[in-house]
Amino acid sequence: MEKKSDLGFHAYIRGIILIGFALLMLAFIITGNIIYYIAPTMMPFIYFATGVFLLLGVIQIIRSTSKGQEEEELCDCGTDHNVSGSPVTKLLIYSIFVAPIIFGFVLPDKLLDSSVAANRGIQYGSGILADQAAAEQNKEESVSRAQAYLDDPDAYFDQLEAGAEISEEDHITPDEYFTQEGFNQYYEELTEEVLEQGQIVVTEENYLDMMTMLDLQLEQFIGKPIEIIGFVYREPEFEDNQLVVARFGMTCCVADASVYGTMVEANEASQFENDTWVRVTGILDQTNYNEFRIPLIQLREIEVIDQPESPYVFPRFSF
């Protein structure tokens, strides 16, 4: 059995690690850099976790005293409280927890940029049309499997027994998708409101709502003026006069961040490098890209701006 001083030392180290995590999150909160990693809706959980880590860290340090360890030695729970393994093993285990704290304080906070967009791919508009196409494809696959069964039931079951993956999942058709309760009504009201204004102003607060509205009602907005802010991004196959004004959208944290962009065509497009933040004004049009109809901005003016205080956009779930 380890000595009381060894048990106290391990409890003390655990307490320091827990307090270290609490201080790291507190530093992110105070500096405001937490927005690079967490959506605003998750902030209550961050506050709670910071408080819990700090409390548990203090408890561990208190337990590291000789009195605390004496109580643990007399514990009647039947559990071995000893820390097993060689000193190298223990050092390695603690390093796994200490390293994130050190890196969190030392490494600079970095915004997601076009290099991440290139790896994750970009969704033009809100991406809802791609979801619609996927739903339609799933429906067609279900129909084809049903037809295969009707044509030759024995062959169909032989295919199942051979290990073919046949999904019994119910698929939502495009019509069903767009008639979910509250969905249509919300975007119809938003469409009427924007049409009355006569101009489409896309802000970080309404970004995803506006992109969804344009996907659903694009025909009604052709020829309307539009203003939008984002960073410059280009696909490898773009022409010299094409660029995308993009924003990262986040629901929970950077792990689920997606890139949403709007195509812009202008003769001076090649003058702007990737990751340059710009304010674009122009006239809304439409074009086809990768077999999808997407919004297109015919440029009137483009202005280089500073990175916004809140570079990401977040869903409002208003409907």
Buried (B, 14 or more C-beta within 10 A) or exposed (E): EBEBEBBBBBBBBBBBBBBBBBBBBBEBBEEEBBBBBBBEBBEEEBEEBBEEBBEBBBBBBEBBBEEBBEEBEEEEEEEEBEBEEEEEEBEEEBEEBBEEBEEBEEEEEEBBBBEBBBEEEBBBBBBBBBBBEEBBEBBEEBEEBEEBBEEEEEEBEEBEEEEEEEEEEEBBBBEEBBEEEEBEEBBEEBBEEBBEEEEBBBEBEBBBBBBBBBBBBBEBBEEBBBBBBBBBBBBEEBEEEBBBBBBBBBBEEBEEBBBBBBBBBBEEBBEBEBBBBBBBBBBBBBEEBEEBBBBBBEBEEBEEEEEBEEBBBBBEEEB
